[in-house]
Amino acid sequence: MCSDFEGTPVTSTDPAPWGRVDDEGNVYVRQGDEERLVGQYPGATPEEALAYYGRKYADLAGQVGLLEQRSRRGAPAADIAKAVRKLEASVRTANAVGDLQNLLDRLGALSGNVAELTEKQSAEAKAELDSAVAERESIVAEAESIAASDPATTQWKQATARLDDLFARWQRQQQEGPRLPKDVADELWKRFRAARSTVEHHRRAFFAELDAAQRDVRRHKQELVDRAEALAPQGVQGIPAYRDLLDEWKRAGRAGKKQDDALWARFKAAGDVLYSAKAEVDARENEEFSVNLEQKLALLDEAEPLLKETDPRAARARLSDIQRRWDAIGKVPRDNVRPLSDRLRRIETAVKALEDEHWRKSNPETKARSEGLAAQLNSAIEKLESELAEARAAGDAKKIKDAEDALAARRIWLDALGS
């Protein structure tokens, strides 16, 4: 029995239009105007033989369809091209019955798409690679910027954290980004590693120098603490020396927060001992001097009328008496010294000003000059009054005005001499 290629067309899944079986069970597939032996299926009907080789065709068609789906979903063009070449070879020599030419045509179409897909994916890959290189470049540039910073002014905590973040970004790029060309990747990593090494070198050197400086400061401040604590037996008398030590402490610098705080606590405690002794002395003195305060306040009440005194001799006599009694009273509580001194000084200044004014007026030399000038002014005034009378008689307006102005000026000068 045999099956030929003629008859009613059937679906592409029906192998009958694409193959035949001869009386000996040989199975042939038609490809164009030719046919090719694909195998034997003895002891079966032609339908069963064609169905068997039709299933082989269906497997190939399924592989082609799957490859088309992968292409549409953007699978790597190189993978698609490789699969196309492999499937083409399989289809051309396939021991299967079906529309093999259709499969070859579809694979040919895929080959054309692969070229377009390759170009697109190449462009995308290049853009992704360029972006990855730029990202690595930015990481390296920032690391080099940190490395170029002045170690003396670098905030090391922030700089170290920033460098760690840059390294994390670098690792993410390696894990998630495209693979960079080896020469480019090696060069960038060499620069990044050098920057990290420089930063670490600067950081170690900075803190080594800082530790050395702080050790010296700690040693110095420990000496200051020992000297301050040794002042305790001196009590109030030790305060000036303690103040000198405090000035030295301020110039000593920092010894590290924890150590500095501990040393300062001891240094301050030593000062507190001295100032506590002083507070006790001040309290006793304030109690003792409170009577003196009342007496000096009474003296000030007695002295303040001198602010309105006009007789310099009487003012000086009363002030001298008050000053003598003031000194005899003695000390007052420390907090009251300044206010009392200010009030007394204001009275002393007023009396001195009264005396200076009296001397200015009574000084024989000054008085003689003043009387001589007064005589000259009186003579000038008489002359100007005569000139004014003549000008008025003549009706000369200009001379009248000039004479009046000159006369007014000299009368003002004369009044000033008499004051």
C-alpha positions as CSV (number, residue, x, y, z in Angstrom):
1,M,0.0,0.0,0.0
2,C,1.1,3.5,-0.6
3,S,0.0,7.0,-0.1
4,D,0.6,9.7,-2.7
5,F,0.7,13.5,-2.4
6,E,-2.5,14.2,-4.2
7,G,-5.8,14.7,-2.5
8,T,-7.8,17.1,-0.5
9,P,-5.6,19.6,1.4
10,V,-5.4,19.0,5.1
11,T,-4.0,20.9,8.1
12,S,-0.3,21.3,8.5
13,T,-0.4,18.8,11.4
14,D,-1.5,16.1,9.0
15,P,1.6,14.4,7.5
16,A,-0.3,12.8,4.6
17,P,0.2,15.7,2.2
18,W,4.0,15.7,2.8
19,G,4.9,12.0,2.7
20,R,4.2,8.5,1.4
21,V,4.8,4.9,2.4
22,D,5.6,2.3,-0.2
23,D,4.7,-1.4,-0.1
24,E,7.9,-2.3,1.7
25,G,7.2,0.1,4.5
26,N,9.7,2.8,3.3
27,V,8.7,6.3,4.4
28,Y,9.4,9.3,2.2
29,V,9.0,13.0,2.7
30,R,8.4,15.5,-0.1
31,Q,10.5,18.6,-0.2
32,G,9.7,20.8,-3.2
33,D,9.8,18.6,-6.4
34,E,11.8,16.0,-4.7
35,E,11.3,13.3,-2.1
36,R,13.7,11.9,0.4
37,L,13.7,8.6,2.3
38,V,13.4,9.2,6.0
39,G,13.1,5.6,7.3
40,Q,11.1,2.4,7.4
41,Y,8.1,1.3,9.5
42,P,7.4,-2.3,8.6
43,G,4.5,-4.2,9.9
44,A,2.3,-1.2,10.2
45,T,-0.3,0.6,8.1
46,P,0.8,3.6,6.1
47,E,-1.3,5.9,8.4
48,E,0.6,4.6,11.4
49,A,3.9,5.0,9.6
50,L,3.1,8.6,8.6
51,A,1.8,9.4,12.1
52,Y,5.1,8.2,13.6
53,Y,7.2,10.4,11.4
54,G,4.6,13.2,11.7
55,R,5.3,13.3,15.4
56,K,9.0,13.8,14.7
57,Y,8.0,16.7,12.5
58,A,5.8,18.1,15.3
59,D,8.8,18.0,17.7
60,L,10.8,20.0,15.2
61,A,7.9,22.5,14.6
62,G,7.6,22.9,18.4
63,Q,11.3,23.7,18.7
64,V,11.0,26.3,15.9
65,G,8.0,27.8,17.6
66,L,9.7,28.0,20.9
67,L,12.7,29.7,19.3
68,E,10.4,32.3,17.7
69,Q,8.9,33.0,21.1
70,R,12.4,33.5,22.6
71,S,13.3,35.9,19.8
72,R,10.1,37.9,20.4
73,R,11.0,38.1,24.1
74,G,14.4,39.6,23.4
75,A,16.6,36.6,24.1
76,P,20.3,37.2,23.3
77,A,20.8,37.4,19.5
78,A,23.9,35.2,19.6
79,D,21.9,32.4,21.3
80,I,19.1,32.7,18.8
81,A,21.6,32.6,15.9
82,K,23.3,29.5,17.3
83,A,19.9,27.8,17.8
84,V,18.8,28.7,14.3
85,R,21.9,27.2,12.7
86,K,21.5,24.0,14.8
87,L,17.8,23.6,13.9
88,E,18.4,24.4,10.2
89,A,20.8,21.5,10.1
90,S,18.4,19.2,11.9
91,V,15.4,20.2,9.7
92,R,17.4,19.7,6.4
93,T,18.3,16.1,7.4
94,A,15.3,15.4,9.6
95,N,13.8,11.9,9.5
96,A,10.3,13.4,9.8
97,V,7.3,14.0,7.6
98,G,5.7,17.4,7.4
99,D,6.1,20.8,5.9
100,L,9.9,21.0,6.4
101,Q,10.2,23.8,3.9
102,N,7.9,25.9,6.1
103,L,10.2,25.3,9.0
104,L,13.2,26.3,7.0
105,D,11.4,29.4,5.8
106,R,10.6,30.3,9.4
107,L,14.1,29.7,10.5
108,G,15.3,31.9,7.6
109,A,13.0,34.7,8.8
110,L,14.5,34.2,12.3
111,S,18.0,34.6,10.8
112,G,17.0,38.0,9.3
113,N,15.5,39.0,12.7
114,V,18.7,37.9,14.4
115,A,20.7,40.5,12.5
116,E,18.3,43.3,13.5
117,L,18.2,42.0,17.1
118,T,21.9,41.7,17.2
119,E,22.3,45.3,16.1
120,K,19.7,46.5,18.7
121,Q,21.2,44.4,21.5
122,S,24.7,45.5,20.6
123,A,23.7,49.1,20.9
124,E,21.9,48.5,24.2
125,A,24.9,46.5,25.5
126,K,27.3,49.3,24.4
127,A,25.1,51.9,26.1
128,E,24.9,49.8,29.3
129,L,28.7,49.3,29.2
130,D,29.3,53.0,28.7
131,S,27.1,53.7,31.6
132,A,28.8,51.1,33.8
133,V,32.3,52.6,32.9
134,A,31.0,56.1,33.7
135,E,29.7,54.9,37.0
136,R,33.0,53.3,37.8
137,E,34.8,56.4,36.7
138,S,32.7,58.5,39.1
139,I,33.4,56.2,41.9
140,V,37.1,56.4,41.2
141,A,37.1,60.2,40.8
142,E,35.3,60.6,44.2
143,A,37.7,58.2,45.9
144,E,40.7,60.1,44.4
145,S,39.2,63.4,45.6
146,I,39.0,62.1,49.2
147,A,42.6,60.8,48.9
148,A,43.7,64.3,47.7
149,S,42.2,66.1,50.7
150,D,44.4,67.7,53.3
151,P,44.7,65.0,56.1
152,A,44.9,67.8,58.7
153,T,41.4,69.1,57.8
154,T,39.7,65.8,56.8
155,Q,36.7,64.6,58.8
156,W,37.9,61.0,59.1
157,K,34.7,59.5,60.3
158,Q,32.7,60.9,57.3
159,A,35.6,60.2,54.9
160,T,35.9,56.6,55.9
161,A,32.1,56.1,55.7
162,R,32.0,57.7,52.3
163,L,34.8,55.5,51.0
164,D,33.1,52.4,52.4
165,D,29.9,53.4,50.5
166,L,32.0,53.9,47.3
167,F,33.4,50.4,47.7
168,A,29.9,48.9,48.2
169,R,28.8,50.6,45.0
170,W,31.8,49.2,43.2
171,Q,30.9,45.7,44.3
172,R,27.3,46.1,43.2
173,Q,28.5,47.2,39.8
174,Q,30.7,44.1,39.6
175,Q,27.8,41.8,40.6
176,E,24.9,43.4,38.8
177,G,26.4,45.4,36.0
178,P,27.9,44.3,32.6
179,R,31.3,42.9,32.5
180,L,33.8,45.6,31.6
181,P,36.7,44.9,29.2
182,K,39.6,43.6,31.3
183,D,42.0,46.4,30.5
184,V,39.5,49.0,31.4
185,A,38.3,47.2,34.6
186,D,41.9,46.6,35.7
187,E,42.9,50.2,35.2
188,L,39.9,51.6,37.1
189,W,40.4,49.1,39.9
190,K,44.1,50.0,40.1
191,R,43.2,53.7,40.6
192,F,40.4,52.9,43.1
193,R,42.7,50.7,45.1
194,A,45.5,53.3,45.1
195,A,43.0,55.9,46.3
196,R,41.8,53.7,49.2
197,S,45.4,52.9,50.1
198,T,46.3,56.6,50.2
199,V,43.3,57.4,52.4
200,E,44.1,54.6,54.8
201,H,47.8,55.7,54.9
202,H,46.8,59.3,55.7
203,R,44.2,58.2,58.3
204,R,46.7,56.0,60.1
205,A,49.4,58.7,60.0
206,F,46.9,61.3,61.2
207,F,45.7,59.3,64.2
208,A,49.2,58.1,65.0
209,E,50.4,61.8,65.2
210,L,47.2,62.7,67.1
211,D,47.8,59.9,69.6
212,A,51.4,61.0,70.1
213,A,50.3,64.6,70.6
214,Q,47.5,63.6,73.0
215,R,49.9,61.4,75.0
216,D,52.1,64.5,75.5
217,V,49.0,66.6,76.5
218,R,47.8,63.9,78.9
219,R,51.3,63.8,80.5
220,H,51.4,67.6,80.8
221,K,47.8,67.8,82.2
222,Q,48.6,65.0,84.7
223,E,51.4,67.1,86.0
224,L,49.1,70.1,86.3
225,V,46.6,68.0,88.2
226,D,49.3,66.9,90.6
227,R,50.5,70.4,91.2
228,A,46.9,71.7,91.6
229,E,46.2,69.0,94.2
230,A,49.4,69.8,96.0
231,L,48.0,73.4,96.6
232,A,45.2,72.2,98.9
233,P,47.1,72.8,102.2
234,Q,47.7,76.4,101.2
235,G,44.0,77.2,101.2
236,V,43.2,80.8,100.0
237,Q,46.9,81.6,99.5
238,G,47.0,78.8,96.8
239,I,44.5,80.5,94.5
240,P,46.9,82.7,92.6
241,A,49.1,79.7,91.8
242,Y,46.0,77.7,90.8
243,R,44.9,80.5,88.4
244,D,48.4,80.3,86.8
245,L,47.9,76.5,86.4
246,L,44.5,77.1,84.9
247,D,46.0,79.4,82.3
248,E,48.6,76.7,81.5
249,W,45.8,74.1,81.3
250,K,43.9,76.2,78.7
251,R,47.0,76.4,76.5
252,A,47.8,72.7,76.8
253,G,45.4,71.5,74.2
254,R,43.1,68.4,74.1
255,A,44.1,64.9,75.4
256,G,41.1,62.9,74.0
257,K,37.6,63.4,75.3
258,K,37.4,60.6,77.8
259,Q,40.9,61.2,79.3
260,D,40.5,64.9,79.1
261,D,37.2,64.8,81.0
262,A,38.7,62.6,83.7
263,L,41.7,64.9,84.2
264,W,39.6,68.0,84.2
265,A,37.3,66.6,86.9
266,R,40.4,66.1,89.2
267,F,41.8,69.5,88.3
268,K,38.5,71.3,89.0
269,A,38.1,69.4,92.2
270,A,41.5,70.6,93.3
271,G,40.4,74.2,92.6
272,D,37.1,73.7,94.4
273,V,39.0,72.9,97.5
274,L,40.8,76.2,97.3
275,Y,37.7,78.2,96.4
276,S,35.7,76.6,99.2
277,A,38.3,77.8,101.6
278,K,38.1,81.2,100.1
279,A,34.3,81.1,100.4
280,E,34.6,80.4,104.1
281,V,37.0,83.3,104.5
282,D,34.7,85.6,102.5
283,A,31.7,84.6,104.6
284,R,33.6,85.4,107.8
285,E,34.8,88.7,106.4
286,N,31.4,89.7,105.2
287,E,30.0,89.1,108.6
288,E,32.8,91.0,110.2
289,F,32.7,93.9,107.7
290,S,28.9,94.4,107.7
291,V,29.2,97.0,110.5
292,N,31.8,98.9,108.4
293,L,29.3,98.8,105.4
294,E,26.6,100.5,107.5
295,Q,29.1,103.2,108.6
296,K,30.3,103.9,105.1
297,L,26.8,104.1,103.8
298,A,26.1,106.7,106.5
299,L,29.2,108.7,105.4
300,L,28.0,108.7,101.8
301,D,24.7,110.1,102.8
302,E,26.6,112.8,104.7
303,A,28.9,113.5,101.7
304,E,26.4,113.6,98.9
305,P,25.2,117.2,99.6
306,L,28.7,118.3,98.5
307,L,27.4,117.7,95.0
308,K,25.5,121.0,95.3
309,E,28.1,122.9,97.3
310,T,29.3,126.2,95.8
311,D,32.1,127.1,98.2
312,P,35.2,125.2,97.1
313,R,37.1,125.6,100.5
314,A,34.1,124.4,102.5
315,A,33.6,121.5,100.2
316,R,37.2,120.5,100.4
317,A,37.3,120.7,104.2
318,R,34.2,118.6,104.6
319,L,35.3,116.0,101.9
320,S,38.8,115.7,103.6
321,D,37.1,115.0,106.9
322,I,34.8,112.4,105.3
323,Q,37.8,110.7,103.5
324,R,39.7,110.5,106.8
325,R,36.8,108.8,108.6
326,W,36.2,106.6,105.5
327,D,39.7,105.2,105.7
328,A,39.5,104.7,109.4
329,I,36.4,102.6,109.1
330,G,38.2,99.9,107.2
331,K,37.1,97.1,104.8
332,V,33.5,96.3,103.7
333,P,32.1,93.0,102.2
334,R,33.7,92.3,98.8
335,D,30.5,92.7,96.8
336,N,29.9,96.2,98.2
337,V,33.4,97.6,97.5
338,R,32.7,98.7,93.9
339,P,29.3,100.4,94.4
340,L,30.6,102.3,97.5
341,S,33.8,103.4,95.7
342,D,31.8,104.6,92.7
343,R,29.5,106.8,94.9
344,L,32.5,108.3,96.7
345,R,34.4,108.9,93.5
346,R,31.5,110.9,92.0
347,I,31.5,113.2,95.0
348,E,35.3,113.6,94.9
349,T,35.1,114.5,91.2
350,A,32.5,117.1,91.8
351,V,34.6,118.8,94.5
352,K,37.6,118.8,92.3
353,A,35.7,120.4,89.5
354,L,34.5,123.1,91.9
355,E,38.0,123.8,92.9
356,D,39.3,123.9,89.3
357,E,36.6,126.4,88.4
358,H,37.4,128.6,91.4
359,W,41.1,128.5,90.5
360,R,40.4,129.4,86.9
361,K,38.6,132.5,88.0
362,S,40.9,133.6,90.8
363,N,44.2,132.9,89.2
364,P,46.0,136.3,89.2
365,E,47.6,135.8,85.8
366,T,44.3,134.7,84.3
367,K,42.5,137.5,86.1
368,A,44.9,140.1,84.8
369,R,44.5,138.9,81.2
370,S,40.7,138.9,81.6
371,E,40.6,142.5,83.1
372,G,42.9,143.8,80.3
373,L,40.7,142.2,77.6
374,A,37.6,143.6,79.3
375,A,39.0,147.1,79.2
376,Q,39.8,146.7,75.5
377,L,36.3,145.4,74.8
378,N,34.7,148.3,76.8
379,S,36.8,150.8,74.8
380,A,35.8,149.1,71.5
381,I,32.1,149.1,72.5
382,E,32.3,152.9,73.3
383,K,33.8,153.5,69.9
384,L,31.3,151.4,68.1
385,E,28.4,153.1,69.9
386,S,29.7,156.5,68.7
387,E,30.1,155.1,65.1
388,L,26.5,153.7,65.3
389,A,25.1,157.1,66.4
390,E,26.9,158.8,63.5
391,A,25.6,156.2,61.0
392,R,22.1,156.6,62.2
393,A,22.4,160.4,61.9
394,A,23.6,160.1,58.4
395,G,21.0,157.4,57.5
396,D,23.7,155.1,56.1
397,A,21.9,151.6,56.4
398,K,25.1,149.6,55.6
399,K,27.2,151.3,58.3
400,I,24.3,151.0,60.8
401,K,24.2,147.2,60.2
402,D,28.0,146.7,60.4
403,A,28.2,148.7,63.6
404,E,25.3,146.8,65.2
405,D,26.8,143.4,64.3
406,A,30.3,144.4,65.6
407,L,28.8,145.9,68.8
408,A,26.7,142.7,69.5
409,A,29.7,140.5,69.1
410,R,31.9,142.5,71.5
411,R,29.1,142.6,74.1
412,I,28.9,138.8,73.9
413,W,32.7,138.5,74.5
414,L,32.5,140.9,77.5
415,D,29.6,138.9,79.0
416,A,31.7,135.7,78.6
417,L,34.6,137.3,80.5
418,G,32.4,138.2,83.4
419,S,30.9,134.7,83.8
